[in-house]
Amino acid sequence: MDMNVSKKKLGIKERYAHMTRGLGWEPTYQPAEAVFPYDKYEGIKIHDWDKWVDPFRLTMDAYWKYQGEKDRKLYAVIEAFAQNNGHLNITDARYLSAIKLFWQGVSPLENYVVQGFARAGRHFRGEASRIACQMQAVDELRHYQTQTHSISNYNKYYNGFHSQRHMWDRVWYLSVPKSFGEDALSAGPFEFLIAISFSFEYVLTNLLFVPFMSGAAYNGDMSTVTFGFSAQSDESRHMTLGIEAIKFLLEQDPANVPIVQGWIDKWFWRGSKVLALVGMMMDYMLPKRVMSWKEAWEIYAEENGGALFRDLARYGIRPPKGWADACEAKNHISHQIWLLFYEYGGATAFHTWSPTNEELDWLSAKYPDSFDKYYRPRLEFLRDKHARGGRVYQTTLPALCTTCQIPLCFTEPGDPTKISHRETVHEGEKYVFCSGHCQEIFSNEPEKFVQSWLPVNQIYQGNCFNPDVDPTAPDFDPLKAVLEYFHYNLGRDNGDFEGSEDQQNFAKWRGQAGHN
Amino acid sequence: MSVNALGPYEFAPRDAVKNFHGNILVNFCWDRHVLVAAPFAVALPPGMTLRQAITTFIAPSIAFHPDAAKIDWNTVTWEKDHLPWQPDIDKSLAENKVGHKDYLVFITPGLNGLNSIGL
């Protein structure tokens, strides 16, 4: 007997249609404008939300399945790492500074991105875009959780991992990624998408994740490698979302082009500044180095990014305004940032140190145009001074850029001994910047950046002491009081690696693994 | 340009001078001596002389630089917010018209940093 049997399984396209647009409806109790109040005011014009297509055509049910499988594998490895004292397999305890910096400054940013995509996933009018954003929100939450679980094992043994949430809102150098994240979160949903999905995830994320995860692999950190792998398929999905998002916006209306261009200019520059921290990690913190920051920049920014902007030229998009200056800086920023942190090493919740001769030679080879002339003499001078008992610990606070919040340690393009600075007076108040690009970002939205919570300025305003502190006491030490407010364990979290508790414990425990 | 917002978007500047308990914030940069990794921001009473500010805060902070001991503060030349500036260092910051968040650069001719190339 013949029967009409309906197909058991839907094709991927049909399923995608049902599980995205098929879940939407036209509001009837309220006008659409009241339900979606935030997707017009930025000036972006969308004529047909149905043109948004996720190239992966991923639906929520498939998403849960994939992520569930990845989590099972990941947690098996994390468990084995913990049980087998995997932390003793890393190359050298100096490597921990890289993980501390990641944990203090990057993981909380993942948590911010959860919030941003959850919001975008509520406020875009198109169902497919909402669902893509919701999945990315869940991804980022998973990344924050898996990083927490992987890295918590290090917190059992080493210093500087203990007060992440407390430090994030207070510590001077963490205000750099924090203010970056809050700038994106407080923008409209379209700017958020260009800031995070395109400028960060698409143009710059390889500069963060590839060096970090390869660095972990090179340095025996199985735990970090595994969460990196587990995140990698998510990251490629996010990159695809980034390129989809920008093409969608540019194809919807020509009036969107200049608005998007302005956001690309802003967020490329902001992202390149935040990534200076990664450059320092690659060139100085990894005992076994993968590639230099300059090489990573050349591959991932200049080659890949260059091709991308050639592709986007047909929409009328040009490379970001700060492109040439950011490329010129590849010879300098990792060294300038490391020297800054070294000199302020009494106030960091990770260790700094003087590179070995072998490491200096590696840097010379990787930076033939800049290292021997501008950076080796400084590093050697500081190392000699330390060897003679005079480790430099700067205690006078640095001037900060109002926009990126990084101390003014960067130099003028093409002039590596001239500290770059700019000033703007807005409504009678003066603001200081590290560069013309940061100054321009301020000038485009001064009302936003007059609110910058600059840690140095906050310290001088008296807002960074514990409540029971008496600044009038004769033995009052303001710097110590600030570090206590940050919840540092003084003498254990901060200071030079040489002689640190981390160095001593790692050597002792590793020694015990091999003999009695 | 201004912030794109749905409603009124006005906030007081967070670093207004009234928040600094009678002090002003002053930035100091030693020109072409990048061994000192970043310029300093120091909160100072406007009645303090420039010389006192230097002696109390700046000189100790740059003392690790081999050129620091050779500085003759009487012959130092200055820039304020990118423009040439001639203070009387024995007069107060207020008398020298140093304002809140001004950016001062001191130039030490003849002292050229490590290897004489501005480090």
Interface residues (C-beta under 8 A of the other chain):
Chain A: P37 Y38 Y41 E42 G43 G188 Q336 L339 L340 Y342 E343 Y344 K373 Y374 P377 R378 F381 L382 K385 G390 V392 Q394 T395 T396 L397 P398 A399 L400 P407 L408 C409 T411 P416 T417 K418 I419 H421 E423 E427 E429 K430 Y431 V432 S443 N444 E445 P446 E447 K448 V450 Q451 S452 W453 L454 V456 N457 Y460 Q461 G462
Chain B: M1 S2 V3 N4 A5 L6 Y9 E10 F11 A12 P13 R14 D15 A16 N19 F20 H21 N23 L25 N27 C29 D31 R32 V34 L35 V36 A37 A38 P39 F40 A41 V42 A43 F57 I58 P60 S61 F64 P66 D81 H82 G99 H100 K101 D102 Y103 G113 L114 N115 I117 G118 L119
